[in-house]
Amino acid sequence: MPVLIGDRPLRRPPPVPREPPLLTVHHPDIPSDKAIWLDIPDEPDRRLAEDEPINLRDGMRFFSDPQPITIFIDRHRYEVTRKRMTGQEIRALPTPPVPDDRDLWLDVVDQHDRKIPADGVIRLHDGMRFFAAPGSINPGDEGLR
């Protein structure tokens, strides 16, 4: 499996980590004012330091300019550039943030919706819909007589 930069495979990894710099192995070269990010499966992606050595392995993915992803929380639109976020990070997007006494849920079409834990990492894609609901429901005794 090749190393990928964006969607393009790097056929021959550099013989020495970061030589040539990752900015120049993509054609056309990635502009020097752009950061290089390491795509980490099921975890938040990591921005690489300019002089950080990298031990390249098959299947590694890098990108330079995150594309915005549109998600919805309680029908409000939010644009994010991270492909993975924790439940807590998603809860913090609205102003004010989703309160602690409410649970965050992912609306899953034709399936049971999924409760998102604060420390759970979610792989985001365009159009995902989240909603907040009371963490506990106390129906009371109204109408039970």
C-alpha positions as CSV (number, residue, x, y, z in Angstrom):
1,M,0.0,0.0,0.0
2,P,1.5,3.4,-0.9
3,V,2.0,6.5,1.2
4,L,-0.7,9.0,0.3
5,I,-0.5,12.8,0.2
6,G,-4.0,14.1,-0.3
7,D,-5.5,11.6,-2.7
8,R,-2.3,11.0,-4.7
9,P,0.0,8.1,-4.0
10,L,3.7,8.7,-3.3
11,R,5.2,5.8,-5.3
12,R,8.7,6.0,-3.8
13,P,8.9,7.2,-0.2
14,P,11.9,9.5,0.4
15,P,15.0,7.5,1.5
16,V,15.5,9.6,4.6
17,P,12.5,10.9,6.6
18,R,11.6,14.4,5.4
19,E,14.1,14.3,2.6
20,P,12.9,15.7,0.2
21,P,10.5,17.7,2.3
22,L,6.9,16.5,2.1
23,L,6.0,19.9,0.6
24,T,7.9,19.0,-2.6
25,V,6.9,15.4,-3.2
26,H,3.3,16.3,-4.2
27,H,3.0,17.7,-7.7
28,P,2.5,20.6,-7.9
29,D,4.4,21.4,-4.7
30,I,2.4,22.2,-1.7
31,P,2.8,26.0,-0.9
32,S,5.3,26.6,1.9
33,D,2.7,28.6,3.9
34,K,0.6,25.5,4.2
35,A,0.9,23.0,7.1
36,I,1.2,19.3,6.6
37,W,-1.2,17.2,8.6
38,L,-0.9,13.5,9.4
39,D,-4.2,11.7,9.0
40,I,-4.6,9.4,12.0
41,P,-7.4,6.8,11.8
42,D,-10.0,7.1,14.6
43,E,-8.1,9.9,16.4
44,P,-7.8,13.6,15.9
45,D,-5.3,14.4,13.0
46,R,-2.0,15.9,14.0
47,R,-0.2,18.9,12.5
48,L,3.4,18.1,11.8
49,A,6.1,20.5,12.9
50,E,8.2,22.0,10.1
51,D,11.4,20.1,11.0
52,E,9.7,17.0,12.5
53,P,11.3,13.7,11.2
54,I,8.8,11.2,10.0
55,N,9.3,7.4,9.7
56,L,7.2,6.7,6.6
57,R,5.1,3.5,6.6
58,D,2.8,2.0,4.0
59,G,-0.7,3.4,4.2
60,M,0.2,6.7,5.9
61,R,-1.9,9.6,4.7
62,F,-1.0,13.3,4.8
63,F,-2.9,16.4,3.7
64,S,-2.2,20.1,3.6
65,D,-5.4,22.0,3.3
66,P,-8.4,20.6,5.2
67,Q,-11.6,21.0,3.3
68,P,-14.5,22.3,5.3
69,I,-17.1,19.8,6.5
70,T,-20.6,20.9,7.2
71,I,-22.4,19.4,10.2
72,F,-25.6,20.3,12.0
73,I,-26.3,20.5,15.7
74,D,-29.9,21.0,16.6
75,R,-30.6,22.1,13.0
76,H,-27.9,24.8,13.1
77,R,-25.1,24.6,10.5
78,Y,-21.4,24.5,11.5
79,E,-18.4,24.3,9.3
80,V,-15.4,22.4,10.7
81,T,-12.0,21.5,9.1
82,R,-11.2,18.6,11.2
83,K,-12.2,15.1,10.0
84,R,-12.3,13.7,13.5
85,M,-13.5,15.4,16.6
86,T,-14.4,14.3,20.1
87,G,-17.9,14.5,21.5
88,Q,-16.7,17.3,23.8
89,E,-15.3,19.3,20.9
90,I,-18.6,18.9,19.0
91,R,-20.5,20.0,22.1
92,A,-18.4,23.2,22.2
93,L,-19.2,24.3,18.7
94,P,-22.6,26.1,19.5
95,T,-22.6,29.3,21.5
96,P,-23.4,28.6,24.3
97,P,-22.1,25.0,24.2
98,V,-24.4,22.0,24.7
99,P,-25.0,22.0,28.5
100,D,-23.7,19.1,30.6
101,D,-27.2,18.0,31.6
102,R,-28.0,17.2,27.9
103,D,-26.7,14.2,25.9
104,L,-25.3,14.6,22.4
105,W,-26.7,12.2,19.8
106,L,-25.9,11.4,16.2
107,D,-29.0,11.2,14.0
108,V,-28.5,7.9,12.1
109,V,-30.9,7.4,9.2
110,D,-33.0,4.2,9.3
111,Q,-31.2,3.0,12.5
112,H,-31.2,3.8,16.2
113,D,-29.6,7.1,16.8
114,R,-26.2,6.9,18.5
115,K,-25.3,8.6,21.8
116,I,-21.9,10.4,21.6
117,P,-19.7,10.2,24.7
118,A,-17.7,13.3,25.5
119,D,-14.4,11.4,25.0
120,G,-15.6,9.5,21.9
121,V,-13.9,10.3,18.6
122,I,-16.3,10.8,15.7
123,R,-15.2,10.6,12.0
124,L,-17.0,13.5,10.4
125,H,-18.4,13.8,6.9
126,D,-20.6,16.4,5.2
127,G,-24.2,16.5,6.3
128,M,-23.9,14.7,9.7
129,R,-26.7,15.7,12.0
130,F,-26.4,15.8,15.8
131,F,-29.0,16.8,18.4
132,A,-29.0,17.4,22.1
133,A,-31.6,15.8,24.3
134,P,-32.2,15.8,28.1
135,G,-29.7,13.5,29.9
136,S,-32.5,12.1,32.0
137,I,-36.3,12.4,31.6
138,N,-38.5,12.6,34.6
139,P,-42.1,12.3,33.3
140,G,-43.6,13.3,36.7
141,D,-47.0,12.2,37.8
142,E,-49.1,14.4,35.7
143,G,-52.2,12.6,34.4
144,L,-51.6,9.4,36.4
145,R,-54.7,9.8,38.6
